[in-house]
Amino acid sequence: DANGCIGTATVTVTVDLTPTGVSASASRNLICPGQSVDLFATANPVAGTVLTQNFESGLGSWTTANNTTGGSNPLSTAWTVQTNPYASPNAGTFNSSGGSKFILSNADLGGSGTSVFTILQSPSFSTVGYTTLNVSWRQYYRALSPPEAFIEASTNGTSWITLKSLAATQGASTAFVVDSTNANAFVGQSTV
């Protein structure tokens, strides 16, 4: 061409989320081999829900683990998808008032002397492009000897950071409530 440059190159950029208000520019429009160019881009912050689960179709890609010990029936404390309303053999009726299903881990089912350690884990997800992050859920949590329940997050699946400890009863068996916690420490992570 008139500037003495020859050849072209194509670069593919993969965007996980579709941002709005995208603006892109370069410090120079033409470059020759060996020269460099600065690329600039801006976009409006990404909004919306990263991950949601209502258990209407079962666990989906969520996983559970039950490491409960002691008591007369430790296996019965495992996370289980239940249908609304659910009559527990020892804790009355549960009704989440949202959808036809919910998930339950009932420590009382393990019997006296049970040390409950159950895990409900979401699939990993990306928070790249987000500027704030909040985790919210609907629950009935009955506290016995606090704290007993923890909302945790990890970027590697091994080291976990507690976002919130539950130490007081929240909601009721027939009136689940919304709770939430800030997770901004995990903004911009490709795997959470």
ZILINDA-V819166 format. One record per backbone hydrogen bond with DSSP energy under -1.0 kcal/mol. CO is the residue of the C=O (numbers start at 1). NH is the residue of the N-H. E is the energy in kcal/mol with one decimal. If there is no record, write none. Layout:
<<CO NH E> <CO NH E>>
//
This chain:
<<1 4 -1.5> <17 19 -1.0> <20 44 -2.9> <23 42 -2.3> <25 40 -3.0> <32 35 -2.4> <38 27 -2.5> <40 25 -2.4> <42 23 -2.5> <55 58 -1.4> <59 62 -2.0> <63 121 -3.2> <65 119 -2.9> <69 115 -3.2> <73 76 -1.4> <74 77 -1.4> <75 78 -1.4> <80 104 -2.3> <82 102 -2.0> <86 94 -3.3> <92 88 -2.9> <94 86 -2.9> <100 84 -2.6> <102 82 -3.5> <104 80 -2.2> <106 109 -1.2> <107 110 -1.5> <108 111 -1.2> <110 72 -1.1> <110 73 -2.5> <111 114 -1.3> <115 69 -2.1> <117 67 -3.1> <119 65 -1.9> <121 63 -2.7> <125 192 -2.0> <127 130 -1.9> <127 188 -1.6> <129 46 -1.6> <133 183 -2.9> <135 181 -2.3> <137 179 -2.8> <139 177 -2.9> <141 170 -2.6> <149 166 -3.1> <151 163 -3.2> <151 164 -1.6> <153 161 -2.8> <161 153 -2.0> <164 151 -2.9> <166 148 -1.4> <166 149 -1.1> <170 141 -2.4> <172 175 -1.7> <173 95 -3.0> <175 172 -1.3> <177 139 -2.7> <179 137 -2.3> <181 135 -2.8> <183 186 -2.5> <184 187 -1.7> <186 189 -1.0> <189 127 -3.3>>
//
